[in-house]
Amino acid sequence: MSERVLILGATSAIARATAAAFAARGAALYLASRDADELQRIAADLRLRYDVEVRYGLFDAEATESHEAFFKSVIQHMPTLSGVVLAFGYLGNQQAAQDFSVGAKVITSNFTGAVSILSHCANYFETLQSGFIIGISSVAGDRGRQSNYMYGAAKGALSLYLQGLRNRLFVRGVRVITIKPGFVDTAMTFGLPGLFLVASPQHIGERIVATLGKSADVVYLPSFWRYIMLIIKHIPEPVFKRMKL
Ligand SMILES: NC(=O)c1ccc[n+]([C@@H]2O[C@H](COP(=O)([O-])OP(=O)(O)OC[C@H]3O[C@@H](n4cnc5c(N)ncnc54)[C@H](OP(=O)(O)O)[C@@H]3O)[C@@H](O)[C@H]2O)c1
């Protein structure tokens, strides 16, 4: 049987490229996000290009009370899922997010909502004793910086959550992979100052799917970000706190 993959946040540029890379190898897809029109367009395009089954449904990461019913309906329409890709995220504006009424959205969109839906996915794959969960976190979660620490904190928490999930599910035959992209050319980063070494969503999407054929648990994309973050993580705090980052 061909792969069947649920993609959460499927309208994101990185998710679209990931969906295309899965479809290119014959996977059936279930696409989910808040934008039904865009989902319909993406699904039609993928069916046409790759001749694969593509379904879609509405999903809001912030509406955690709806997640159980959402996941049940996915399983009804696409029984025996092979895996899930969690791609949704929200960068927001750090200045604005310093007010908690705004910051809470950053935390829910990147972390609380992710934990909520992944708890249903994790229980499902644990019972199945197979499957994969690919979570897109960020290098921003590796160290808190004044320019984006609300987003960074939410992504750092997501990375830690995925690490715990991996530790829980490994013995059950479920693979949990943490993806940490650096800067990627998408709507999220459009017009932001200070970007460097910006990767294309296509490159990231193809590498995400390729991780399934490798053994790595935590994958920096492009891979040189592992070394950049190694340096950044090792700057002593008395020096780091004086830097404008
Ligand atoms: N771009 C980068 O440089 C970069 C770097 C590191 C990590 N990342 C991470 O990579 C992932 C994809 O990013 P991208 O740059 O491709 O993003 P993007 O093109 O800006 O798209 C963001 C996606 O998140 C979805 N989303 C936001 N809030 C949501 C919510 N409450 N419920 C459901 N979906 C929601 C949006 O879906 P709808 O609006 O259609 O619902 C959209 O599909 C994100 O997790 C991001 O944090 C990106």
Ligand as a Chemical Component Dictionary entry (heavy atoms), coordinates in Angstrom:
data_LIG
# 
_chem_comp.id                   LIG 
_chem_comp.type                 NON-POLYMER 
_chem_comp.pdbx_formal_charge   0 
_chem_comp.three_letter_code    LIG 
# 
loop_
_chem_comp_atom.comp_id 
_chem_comp_atom.atom_id 
_chem_comp_atom.alt_atom_id 
_chem_comp_atom.type_symbol 
_chem_comp_atom.charge 
_chem_comp_atom.model_Cartn_x 
_chem_comp_atom.model_Cartn_y 
_chem_comp_atom.model_Cartn_z 
_chem_comp_atom.pdbx_ordinal 
LIG N1  N1  N 0  10.324 30.532 6.615  1  
LIG C1  C1  C 0  11.340 30.355 7.438  2  
LIG O1  O1  O 0  12.415 31.000 7.330  3  
LIG C2  C2  C 0  11.247 29.332 8.538  4  
LIG C3  C3  C 0  12.399 29.075 9.301  5  
LIG C4  C4  C 0  12.332 28.143 10.337 6  
LIG C5  C5  C 0  11.158 27.456 10.577 7  
LIG N2  N2  N 1  10.048 27.729 9.814  8  
LIG C6  C6  C 0  8.836  26.978 10.134 9  
LIG O2  O2  O 0  8.447  26.231 8.992  10 
LIG C7  C7  C 0  7.029  26.049 8.997  11 
LIG C8  C8  C 0  6.471  26.505 7.663  12 
LIG O3  O3  O 0  6.802  27.872 7.513  13 
LIG P1  P1  P 0  6.629  28.693 6.163  14 
LIG O4  O4  O 0  7.709  29.708 6.172  15 
LIG O5  O5  O -1 6.477  27.765 5.013  16 
LIG O6  O6  O 0  5.246  29.389 6.509  17 
LIG P2  P2  P 0  4.223  30.294 5.709  18 
LIG O7  O7  O 0  4.374  30.113 4.241  19 
LIG O8  O8  O 0  4.235  31.654 6.308  20 
LIG O9  O9  O 0  2.887  29.563 6.182  21 
LIG C9  C9  C 0  2.504  29.482 7.532  22 
LIG C10 C10 C 0  1.511  28.351 7.610  23 
LIG O10 O10 O 0  1.063  28.171 8.950  24 
LIG C11 C11 C 0  -0.331 27.991 8.911  25 
LIG N3  N3  N 0  -0.919 28.468 10.156 26 
LIG C12 C12 C 0  -0.615 29.569 10.868 27 
LIG N4  N4  N 0  -1.395 29.652 11.946 28 
LIG C13 C13 C 0  -2.216 28.561 11.890 29 
LIG C14 C14 C 0  -3.251 28.092 12.700 30 
LIG N5  N5  N 0  -3.643 28.745 13.815 31 
LIG N6  N6  N 0  -3.877 26.953 12.368 32 
LIG C15 C15 C 0  -3.539 26.278 11.249 33 
LIG N7  N7  N 0  -2.548 26.669 10.421 34 
LIG C16 C16 C 0  -1.914 27.807 10.748 35 
LIG C17 C17 C 0  -0.834 28.821 7.730  36 
LIG O11 O11 O 0  -2.017 28.228 7.246  37 
LIG P3  P3  P 0  -3.395 29.005 6.909  38 
LIG O12 O12 O 0  -3.166 30.476 7.125  39 
LIG O13 O13 O 0  -3.727 28.626 5.495  40 
LIG O14 O14 O 0  -4.341 28.379 7.867  41 
LIG C18 C18 C 0  0.302  28.575 6.746  42 
LIG O15 O15 O 0  0.079  27.379 6.048  43 
LIG C19 C19 C 0  6.495  26.865 10.178 44 
LIG O16 O16 O 0  6.318  26.006 11.279 45 
LIG C20 C20 C 0  7.630  27.838 10.474 46 
LIG O17 O17 O 0  7.612  28.267 11.810 47 
LIG C21 C21 C 0  10.064 28.637 8.805  48 
# 
loop_
_chem_comp_bond.comp_id 
_chem_comp_bond.atom_id_1 
_chem_comp_bond.atom_id_2 
_chem_comp_bond.value_order 
_chem_comp_bond.pdbx_ordinal 
LIG N1  C1  SING 1  
LIG C1  O1  DOUB 2  
LIG C1  C2  SING 3  
LIG C2  C3  SING 4  
LIG C2  C21 DOUB 5  
LIG C3  C4  DOUB 6  
LIG C4  C5  SING 7  
LIG C5  N2  DOUB 8  
LIG N2  C6  SING 9  
LIG N2  C21 SING 10 
LIG C6  O2  SING 11 
LIG C6  C20 SING 12 
LIG O2  C7  SING 13 
LIG C7  C8  SING 14 
LIG C7  C19 SING 15 
LIG C8  O3  SING 16 
LIG O3  P1  SING 17 
LIG P1  O4  DOUB 18 
LIG P1  O5  SING 19 
LIG P1  O6  SING 20 
LIG O6  P2  SING 21 
LIG P2  O7  DOUB 22 
LIG P2  O8  SING 23 
LIG P2  O9  SING 24 
LIG O9  C9  SING 25 
LIG C9  C10 SING 26 
LIG C10 O10 SING 27 
LIG C10 C18 SING 28 
LIG O10 C11 SING 29 
LIG C11 N3  SING 30 
LIG C11 C17 SING 31 
LIG N3  C12 SING 32 
LIG N3  C16 SING 33 
LIG C12 N4  DOUB 34 
LIG N4  C13 SING 35 
LIG C13 C14 SING 36 
LIG C13 C16 DOUB 37 
LIG C14 N5  SING 38 
LIG C14 N6  DOUB 39 
LIG N6  C15 SING 40 
LIG C15 N7  DOUB 41 
LIG N7  C16 SING 42 
LIG C17 O11 SING 43 
LIG C17 C18 SING 44 
LIG O11 P3  SING 45 
LIG P3  O12 DOUB 46 
LIG P3  O13 SING 47 
LIG P3  O14 SING 48 
LIG C18 O15 SING 49 
LIG C19 O16 SING 50 
LIG C19 C20 SING 51 
LIG C20 O17 SING 52 
# 
